[in-house]
Amino acid sequence: MEAIDLQNSSRFDRLQSRSTSQSMMGTEAVAAHAKLIVLGKPGSGKTTFLQALSLQYSQGENQGDQQTRLLPIYISLRHFALAARQQADFRLELFISQQWIAHGLTQAQIETLLQQGQVLVLLDGLDEVSLADSGEVCAHIQKFAETYGANSIVLTSRIAAQEYCFRGFTYVEMADFDDSQIALAVYKWFAATNLELAAPSESAATGLAKAEQFLEKLQYSENQPIRELVATPILLHLACLVFQARSTFPNHHARLYQAGLDILLVRWDSARGICRDSVCPDLTLSDKINILSRIAAVMFEQGKLFFEKGEVLQVIAEYLRTLPTPIGDVEALWLNSEAVLRAIALQHGLLVERARDVYSFSHLTFQEYLTAKHIVASLATAIALP
């Protein structure tokens, strides 16, 4: 599929969240597929999903009439990669054993559980593994899946990070929140927050009232761009934080959009202690925002919501030429441009590959905001010139 096909497709409205793909509950997918890979955008709830599965299965929920109850184990692949790097001949089953032995199980008990297929292995964050370790980690996962094939495995990764093709796994993608899920999350968020802030007798009523105000104002026409953003869980959390403090959405939405960019570009990884591979040593946060602003403005001027990979690379390459230490070699410039594009898509999730080599902004609101930011910056530069 080419960009022009997506551009003209009636399937894509402003929210870009309607899809003809089949949908199912996450727990249904886990029950239906013993080997599952869950892909998702940054902040889409992948880790929360695995943590919820771990809690539910440890309490015996969502296992229906299964004769064999599954014992869940949650594993951060970033931590597994670190352990594997420090110890020769380290395997995933040894990492599992270390965790369970620390909780009182014997090696014999653990081996029995694995051999009899009684384990639900929850592998979180393949995209958080460094490029240097990713190949080995993927090989460990594949070997474990084949050696202990009777067990269930759920692995999460960001969409753009998934290049290794796992055999025997079913791939699914985290869907955006629909309206009912947004409402449910909002009610729970304000109930929990006000439970901490208010007296017990006041918290329930206060949280309910605040949630209803949030949902009512979210439907105002001027807040349509915010409605698009809150389909992503982490950005819904941001909107709730802002509303909790102000009891309304800011008149100038730009502040909220900038805060959303800040979360996706910096704070989301930083808050979880994740340090990703450096893409371009001289590329600062300001550079990334400038590149995104240029991409947004160029595509907006051409009336494009979807654009070919080559078009994006051209914009990135033109910007890289303006850096204090420009890249002179054409081939090196193009390779660096591809690395930058991959980082923006993988590490930050602001650009999404909708079809092969066809991209769009993850949220149209961000494209509009970055376009306006680029126009304002260009005008300011023009005015400053003598």
N, C-alpha and C positions, 0 to 999 in steps of 0.2 A: 504494500500500500504506500502511495506517495503522499506528500504533504497536501497536494491539491485535492486528493480524494477525501482526506480528513477535513480539509477546509470547507468543502462543499457538503459534507455529510450532515444530514439532519439529526443524527444521533447526538451531536455535541451542542448543547445549549450553553448559556453563560456559565453555569456551574460546572460544566464538563465532568459531571459525575454520573450521568445516566449511561448505562451500558446494557447491551443485550446478553452479556455473559450470565451464566447461571449463578445464583447466589445461594448460600447455605450458611447456617450457623457454624461458628468455628468448632464447637464441640461435636457437631454432626460430621464435619470433615475429618476430625481426628478419629471418630468411631468408624468411619467408612474407609479410611486409608491408613494402613499400618505404617507406611513411610510417607511423611508429608513434609513439604518445604513451603513455608509461608513467607511470601515476599511482601514488602510494604514500603511506603515512603517513610522518611524520617518523622518520628512523632506520631505514627499511625496506630500505635498501641501493640506492637509485636511483643515486647518484653512483658507488658501487662497481661497480655493474653497467655503467655507461657506461665507466668506466676499464678494466674487464676486457675489454669489447668492443674498446676502442681497442688494448689490448695484443694481443689475439688476432688482430684483423684486420691489425695492422701486421706480425705474424709469419706471416700467410697462413693462419691457422687458421679453422675454421668457415665456409669459403667453398665447400666441396664441389667440384662440377665446373663452377662458374661460369666462363664463358669470360673474363669481365672481372673482375679482382681489384679489390676496393674499397680505396681508401686512406682510413683513418679520420682524422678531425680532431675533437678534443674542444674544445668551446666553453662557457665559463661565461656564461650569459645575463646574469648580473649585471655581468660585465666588459664584455660587448658593449653593454649599455644605457648604461654609463658612457661608453664610447667614442662611441656614437651621439649622446649628449647634447652632447659636446664638439666634434663635427665636423659641419658642415652636409652634407646630402645623403649621409649615410653609409649603407652597405648591408651586408648580411650577407656577400655575396661579397667585398667590400673587406676586411672583418675577417678572413676566411679567407685572402685574399691576403697581408695583412700578416704573419700567422703563418707562412705557408709561405715567403715571400720571405726571412724571417729565418733559415730553415733551408736556404737555398740554391736553392730553386726559382725559375724565372723567371715573369713574369706570363703569358707565352705558354703555358708548360707548365701553369700553374694553370687558365687558361681552357680549355685542351684537356681537362684532367681533368674539369672541370665540364660542359662541353658534351657529352662522351662518357659521362657518367653513371658515372664511376669513383670517386666520393667517397661515403664514409659519414660524414654530418654528425651529430655527437653533441652535442645541445643540452641543457645541464644547468641545471635549477633555474629554471623559469619563475616559480615562486612566490617566488623571491628577488629578483625585479625589483620596484621600487617601483610603487605604484599610478599615480604620475604618468607612468611610462615604459612600463607594461605594454601599453597599447593600441598604441603605436607599435612596440614590440618584436614583438608578435603580428602586426602588419601586415607587418613586415619578413620574418618567418618565412614567412607565407603567400605573399608575393610571390616569395621565393626558391624555395619549393617549386613554384610554378607556372612560374617562369622556367627553372629547372634541374630539371625534373621527372623526368629520368632517374636522378638520384642518389637514394640512400637517406638517410632522415632518421629519427633517434630523438630524441625530446624527452621530458624528464622534468619532472614537477610534482607537488606535493602534491595530494591528492584535492580538498580544499575550494577550492583556488585556481583550478581549471579552469572558468572561466566563458566564455572565448573559444572559439567553435566553429570549429575548423580544418577546412577542406574537403579531402577526399581522404585524411584520416588515419584509421587504425584505433586505437581506444582499448583499452588493456589495463591491468590493475592488478597491482601487485606482491603476490604471495601471501605470507602468513606462512610461516616455516619449518615444515616438517613434522618428525616425530621423527628421520628419517634425516638431514635437513639440519642439524638442531640438533647431532646427534652428530658429523657431519663437521666442522662449524664448531668445535665444542669441541675435537676432536682437533687440528685445525690451529692453534687459538689457543694451546693449552698447549704444543704442539711448538715454535711460533715463540717464545713467551715464554720457555720454559726454555732455548732455544738461546742467548738473550742472557744469561741469569742463571747458567747452570751451565757446567761444563767440557764440551767436546764429547763426551767419553766418557760423561758422565752425563745430558746434556740429553734425548736421545731416550727413555731409560727413564723419567726423571723426568716428562717431559711426558706420556707414555703413561699412567703410573700416576695422575697428577693428573687427567687427562681421564676415566679410568675411575671414579675416586672421585666426580668431579663428576656424571657421568651416573647412577651408582648412587644417590647421595643425592638427585638430582633426582626420582627415582621414589618417594621416601618420601611417604606420604600427607600429612604436614604441610607438604610443599613443593609441593603442587598449585598454590597461587597463583603460585609462582615459575615453574612450568612454563608457565603461561599467559603470563607476561611475556616469557620468553626466546624466544618465537616471533617477536619483533621483534628484528632483528639488533643494534641499538644497546643494547637492554636485556640481550641475551645477553652482549654485551661487558662490561656493568656487572657482571653476575652472575659472569662469569669473573674479573674483577678482584678482587671480594670473596673468591671462593673461593681464588684464588691466594695471597692474604695470610693467610687463616684456615684453609685446608684443610677448611672446612665452610661451610654457610650460617649466617647469624646466627640465634641463638635467637629474637630479636625481629625479625621480618620488617619491622617498621615502618621500621627504619633503611634497609633496602634499597629499600622503596617510596618513602621520602622522597628518597633519592638518585636514583631513577628519575624522580620528578617534577622534581627539580632539573635533570636533564639535559634533559628535554623543555621545561621552562619557561624555562630560562636558558642552560645551558652548551653545548648543541648548536649553537645559532646563534653564540654568543659565540666558541666555539673556532674557528669557520670565518670569523670576522670579518664576520658578517652582521648588519646593523642594519636591522630591518624597520620598516615604517610604524607610527607611533604610533597606537594605536587610541583611547585615552582618556587625555589628558595627566595626569590625576590618579590613574590606575590603577597601583598598585604591585604588586610580586610578591606581597606579603601579601594585597592585594585579590583578585588572581586566584585564589590558593589558597582564600581565604574564599568566593569565588563558587562555585568548583568544589565545595567542601565542602558548601555549602548546596544546590546542585543534587543532589549525591549523596544527601544526607540526606533531602531532600524526596521524591525518587523512591524511595528505599529504604523510607521510611515507607509509601508507596503501593504497594509491591511491584512497582515498575516497573523493568525493564531497558531498555525503549525508551520514549521520551517525545516528545510533539509539540513542535514548535518554539515554539509559543505558551506552553507550560508553562515551558520553559527561559527564555524572554524575561521572563516574569513574575517568576521568581526573581531574575534579573539586575537587573531594574528596581527591585525592592524593595531590593536591596543598594545600588544607585546612589543611592537616596534617602537612605541613611544617611551618605554621604560628607560631609566638612566643607563642600564646596561643592556641595550637591545641585542637581539639574537640575529646575527648577520646571515648565517647559513639558512637557505630556504627550507631544506629538509628538516633541520633542527627546529626551525620556527614552527613548522607544521606539526611536528611531533609534540612540541611543548603545548601547542594550541589544543591538540587532542587530549593531552594530559589534564589541561585546565578544564576542558569540557567534561571530562570524566569525573573530575573532582566536584564540579558544581552539581552534576547529576547524582553522583554517589554519596559524597560526604554531606551535601547540604539539601539535596532533593528539590532544588528550586527549578531545575529543568528536568523534564520527564520524557523518556523515549517512548512515544505513543505507538510507533510502528518501527520497523527496521530503518535506522538512520533518519527518522522523522521525530522532531522534538517539539515541545511546547512548554510554556511555563506551567508549573504545577497548579498555580492558581492565577486566573485571569486578573484578579485584583492586584497581585504583585506586578504583573506586566504593566498594568495601567499606572501604578504608583511609581515604578522605576522609570517609565517613559516620562512622566511628569517631572521626576527628579532630574533626569537628563536634560530636559528642556530648560528647567530653571537654572541648572548649572551652566548650560551653554549661553543663556542670556546674561548671566552674571559675568561670565568671561568676556563676552562681547562688550558689555558696558564698561568693564575695567580696562579694556584696550584703549590706548591713546588715539 
